[in-house]
Amino acid sequence: MTARPLLIRKADAILTMDDARRELRGADILIEDGKVQALGQGLTAPGAEVVLAEGCLVTPGLVNTHHHLYQSLTRAVPGAQDALLFGWLQRLYPIWARFGPEHMHVSTLTGLAELALSGCTLTSDHLYLYPNGARLDDTIAAAQDIGLRFHATRGAMSIGESDGGLPPDGLVEGEAAILEDCIRVVDAFHDPREGAMLRVGLAPCSPFSVSRDLMREAALLARDKGVMLHTHLAENEEDIAYSLETFGCRPGQYAEDLGWTGDDVWHAHCVKLDAREIDLFARSGTGVAHCPCSNCRLGSGIAPVRVMRDAGVKVGLGVDGSASNDTANMALEARQAMLLQRVAKGADAMGAREALEIATRGGADVLGRPECGRLAPGTQADIAIWDMRGVEAAGSWDPAALLLAGPSKVRDLFVQGRRIVADGRLVTIDLPRVLERQRVLAEGLAN
């Protein structure tokens, strides 16, 4: 039985992010079969469910291109709060080694709930450690419970401390077993169809935790299976120094040599890309997940997003893990991206609309989802409704300037036309019950 149509009526403003970047005032959106059917004034649909959006801004759902959802159990850990990347990892690895399947599932539910309340409808997740029987399946089940569109990536670490890597030996896996499980999860879960709710990518963790061979084999396997590739790259000066000392080249060259460039690849952070690497990414169609809050938190630097976008690099936003960001709010992430480019390049370097574009269609394009991240007839009905009548936007002359003056949590959120958030409340799971279990699990790890 097909669900009845949905009509969002009388929005003060609709920021479509379509190809013409249209902005509609006093307009409606008609949704049928999970897709946008029409946008305009005075739309009618007999028998439709009506959602009034007076006093509200409507945008495409935000798209998160980089996260480690399991980390929502390890926020503000003493000893990691003020550390640089490598020291931060060394503090947290022994804690993460105590995780099991329930930790993965509950922390993912919590992280996805936080994303949904901040307007996110599509997120990727980079899970690269699997202690005590944990599997990618644990996080996928959580996404299906919440109802967000999910791009899970099967990460991996294979070089432990005894072999010169950063992670402890107990958290690494054999490379043959990694590739075997990559095949399993792609075959079991990946949906290549337009409008898919679940896709799977391959994501060896980083150049300092896996071998060249695994990077190369993962790229070959991903192309054979028709899935995307993801990893961390050029995150900070330590990362660059490691690449030069270990591989004799910069990270961009390392990626290109191993088949890790192309429109089916996106890299997280890229704070320290140089001009040659930016040109390589632009020419090859390689995407970047920009994580401004995490980059600030770990002191990694300001990614050259203005230069990347001017060169034609695909850039999306990522909240990164909650252990290195401490929050996972996509609206705040987009605002931070805008402010950092202004700090680096001047007040006219990035406006509120461009930052929101990066957070919507920019991220969708990075993840290979042109049917998401914009509102136009035929696109997926992934929609965020922001109530602009609260104190955050009081006195604002421009409701579409959400990131300058507006709420950081949504009133309503729809994924494929299904309501996930209603009146600021998550409706797909019992969130208080999940948070109570999250508290118990976090206390257990701390003790």
Secondary structure, 3 states (H helix, E strand, C coil): CCCCCEEEEEEEEEECCCCCCCEEEEEEEEEECCEEEEEECCCCCCCCEEEECCCEEEEECEEECCCCHHHHHCCCCCCCCCCCHHHHHHHHHHHHCCCCHHHHHHHHHHHHHHHHHCCEEEEEEEECCCHHHCCHHHHHHHHHHHCCEEEEEEEECCCCHHHCCCCCHHHCCCHHHHHHHHHHHHHHHCCCCCCCCEEEEEEECCCCCCCHHHHHHHHHHHHHHCCCEEEEECCCHHHHHHHHHHHCCCHHHHHHHCCCCCCCEEEEECCCCCHHHHHHHHHHCCEEEECHHHHHHCCCCCCCHHHHHHHCCEEEECCCCHHHHCCCCHHHHHHHHHHHHHHHHCCCCCCHHHHHHHHHHHHHHHCCCCCCCCCCCCCECCEEEEECCCHHHCCCCCCCCCCCCCCCCCCEEEECCEEEEECCEECCCCHHHHHHHHHHHHHHHHC
